Amino acid sequence: MNPEPAKNMSPTPAPRDFLSVWLRIGATGFGGPAGQIALMHEELVERRGWLGEAAFRHALGYCMVLPGPEAQQLATYLGWLLYGRAGGIAAGMLFILPGLLLVLGLSWLIAGWGQLPAVGAALAGLKPAVVVLVAAAAWRMAGQLRGREGLIAGAALAATVSGLLHFAAIIGLAALAGWWVGRRGEAAPHPVQGHAAGQAPDNEPGPLPVRVRAPSLRRLLAGVGAALLAWAACRLGVGTGPPLLGELADFFTRAALVTFGGAYAVLPYVFDVAVREAQWLSPAQMIDGLALGETTPGPLILVNSYIGFMAGWNAGGGDAGLALGAALVVTLFTFLPSFAFVLVGAPWVERSRDLAWLRAPLRGISAAVAGLVTALGLTFAAHVLWPAGWVEARLSGGLDLQAAALLVALGTLRWRFGLTGVRLVTAGAALGIGAYALA
């Protein structure tokens, strides 16, 4: 990629242009983090020249090593570079807002009208499409493993399937294993999987509209204190409502702090707690949520908002108010840590560009994520193929032949004809409706 920033453009955008560009990115950001990061690069670096190549890549490098949704964090970081804290908050929120509104509307449609034959048929086609997407993600991640990273992935898969270790323990041990492998010189220096733009940084800094203030310990402590105070205030506010809201706030805060590797990395953890332990929603509803996340713009982690909606809907017996409140609580506590990480840490990152010491542990975590996502794919496939036969990790009952046929057809479309993302999910819905019409 050799971008040529637009000529005769001011590196500092007008506020109206700034907001309209981020709203457009949020509304058209399909294709997962890779597509969204590429879209930001095209809009901000190539077309408008608001940021230079090195500034963009350096911001991406920091967001790659953070827990949480990397594309949303990159939007926040780039907004901060352009307009300070207010710009970071505006860019991050506009990147989320269009997708969130769509997710909430579609969640209501699925919850309220999911039993209608046509809607049910479309969902029946979406579920095998999700299995194919997760399988493709696991295959892509596995293809990036080097040397003994394959052993880390295999161990993570075995620990997840057997239930021997908690998600956080798997991540911690994987980081330790990655550090050990790195000390032996076996870890490849390529970037963490799941992120776009892995080329070496350009040496040309390019325009940097906001003058970065030198970081200080006082500002760091003030930033951390403000973030903790904001979280505490939100948590106290949630505590005045139904107990479910507090449970969701606590869990999704924990999830936001261990989501290294993007949305696919945390989905096994969310599935384990939200479906198996707390039983906020059913496995079928969880798969519907992932399909919904794949077909809407914005970060894939917005599937958490759907989970919150369904948790409130199920707990309240169809109470739309509780469902909406639960979805907004989950959204808030999913993204609040991401904003804090960027707005507090960015000044220090701009001063120091050496993140090499994190590379080996993160490679270990990335290897574990490949195993975790594989386990998630196997679990989803079991629920789709044996919808009435899942009892405590044992398969019984009859195979759903229609689901199996749709899985084969969609797998063929993915690997033979290259359909991905929205197109594959749309094909799944169409095949599901077609199968219903022919039945």
Secondary structure as UniProt FT lines:
FT   TURN            7..8
FT   HELIX           15..28
FT   HELIX           32..40
FT   HELIX           41..47
FT   HELIX           53..64
FT   HELIX           70..113
FT   TURN            114..115
FT   HELIX           117..143
FT   TURN            147..148
FT   HELIX           149..162
FT   HELIX           167..183
FT   TURN            184..185
FT   TURN            193..194
FT   HELIX           217..239
FT   HELIX           243..257
FT   TURN            260..261
FT   HELIX           263..270
FT   HELIX           271..277
FT   HELIX           283..295
FT   HELIX           300..302
FT   HELIX           303..315
FT   TURN            316..317
FT   HELIX           320..351
FT   HELIX           356..358
FT   HELIX           359..385
FT   TURN            387..388
FT   STRAND          390..391
FT   TURN            392..393
FT   STRAND          394..395
FT   HELIX           401..415
FT   TURN            416..417
FT   HELIX           421..438
//
